[in-house]
């Protein structure tokens, strides 16, 4: 249907052009078929069957030219020239804008594409000129420059004048289907400061002024002053109406020149006169469209900038509202430490609820930090303040400090800092969180957890027993336990994955279950029953428990143990020798149905069984080889308590990120 419709319109346009043939050149004065052919090819090029469209275009051209007095040879070359004139601009336009269609999505070209459009139209006209003169070169009087100029001018004029008008009309019709008339009128004039009354006046005045100028009895021989109308239209009319204005001017000037009126009569013969009129129409359209599209681009840019400014202001307002309503305090300083922003929560935390930013403007470096102290009550130097540490290159995370905003208002605040990138001007953002209640609860939880540890050391003749837990926070997931039997002692050291209250709860549960299922020297059964009971909780929380569980027979020193993925137990001798007790099972919660095994070893007189948590391992360096010094320190100790203290002291000298737990059993006789 596209091909059929385009063919009918093209045939009509060719017939119109042939109706204006000049006798001396056998060329039409106008050639609207050039614009129609470009639109046809834009719609079809790159699609299946386009060869049929090209052949049909050539056949229609040749047939109508022959039917209206053209020679067969001239008609053949003319049809090929018409195809070249259509395909070259269409191919260039489609290359520039692949989605361009004459029947969907059509719109007036923007400023960046206007000059590409002119170049495409000119390229097609120039490349087709030699084909027009082929007949004259082969059988005629030779090359005729006036005919070449007419071909170039009329085809270029047809494309430049009519194609933008068709694009504008198609766009207007599309908008009418989705927009009411008043909104459509507003859209049409959205980029200009004029009104429809001025549009109508200018569209009427432009042909009238040209008519008066061309019919002036004084025979004015210049037309450049008339280009002021193109400038006026380009600056005051919507781009769609600028295309219509150019079309009216081109039609009028060509018609008046053909009827022997106007300044172009001085250009030479009739062929050259019409060519000059065609080129004037091209110039008028080019000036008007260039100005209109440039103005539209500036208007689009201004609108985009306005929208961006409005969006930025709205986002800034939203951000300000969010920051002001945050429960956490936010304090922002520049690279010199001067306060740029402080929200209401930060003001309450640092200065007290009754003091506002208005009462204490321009906070300065430390005006709002005077009440900050260490947890032990000692003061902080300027370089020890959280923002100063961050400016110096060391960000802090959950640094707990005491803030005394008012004499009777003291609280514990956790400070976290982050440096701003230099591209944003540098500086530091400090987040503040009131952890007074939280720390009080953690202290109570720590007291409860400490109460769950064994209060008394079982009496086992010939042995010395000691242990210690140092939580990474107020509470942790490590625990140790023991209980004595008539002929020995049962020892346990466990580590729940993670830190904090959740790990502490799981640790307390594991301890209770182990005690409930193990009041004798049986080693495997308590582990199996504990794992079975905790399987659901461990799966739901994604946690697991590593555990060393052993029974030491007092008279013989035999150590019977099961190690569930812990692997941090060893027997150290007074001479510094070390026997690691290997892990012989997976942690609790990994594979509940796997059977548990037991291993045995023997404590000789002077040897010490030492078990540590992975927090000790991490603090010492993270590898098993790093434990060698800890084993050596335990071997050099004269008691179990000294061995525990020596290992803890070494671990605390490193980076502590997890709970530290050490248990030691020394055989003395």
Secondary structure, 3 states (H helix, E strand, C coil): CHHHHHHHHHHHHHHHHHCCEECCCCEECCCCHHHHHHHHHHHHCCCCCHHHHHHHHHHHHHHHHHHCCCCHHHHHHHHHHHHHHHHHHHHHHHHHCCCCCCCCCCCCCCHHHHHHHHHHHHHHHHHHHHHHCHHHHHHCCCCCHHHHHHHHHHHHHHHHHHHHHHHHHHHHHHHHHHCCHHHHHHHHCCCCCCCHHHHHHHHHHHHHHHHHHHCCCCCCCCCHHHHHHHHHHHHHCCHHHHHHHHHHHHHHHHHHHHCCCCHHHHHCCHHHHHHHHHHHHHHHHHHHHHHHHHHHHHHHHHHHHHHHHHHHHHHHHHHHHHHHHCCCEEEEECCCCCEEEECHHHHHHHHCCCCCCCCCCCCCCCCCCCCEECCCCCECCHHHCHHHHHHCCCCCCCEEEEEEEECCEEEEEEEEEEECCHHHCCCEEEEEEECHHHHHHHHHHHHHHHHHCCCCCCCCCCEEEEEEEECCCCCCCEEEEEEEECCEEEEEEEEECCCHHHHHHHHHHHHHHHHHHCCCCCCHHHHHHHHHHHHHHHHHHCCCEEEEEEEEECCCCEEEEEEECCCCEEEECCCCCEEEECCCECCECCCCCCCCCCEEEECCCCCEEEEECHHHHHHHCCCHHHHHHHHHHHHHCCCHHHHHHHHHHHHHCCCCCCCEEEEEEEECC
